[in-house]
């Protein structure tokens, strides 16, 4: 499936709202802001998940992606 489904859903919901507005500048700006947020947030959260679950989470992370571009 995917890791961080609520983050992925919010990311694409936000981009969808910008598509509905039909403003390419707003779409690009929103993409950059949201991508930066998740690019910083996900590694912090995953460090805690690794501390708690150990190798099980590391193995899970190698099999399952986030579906957010350029965030493995």
Protein Blocks (a to p, Z undefined) as FASTA:
>chain_A
ZZhkllmmmmmmmmmmmmmnopaklmmmmmmmmmmmmmmmmmmmmmmmmmmnmmmlmmmm
mmpcehpghiZZ
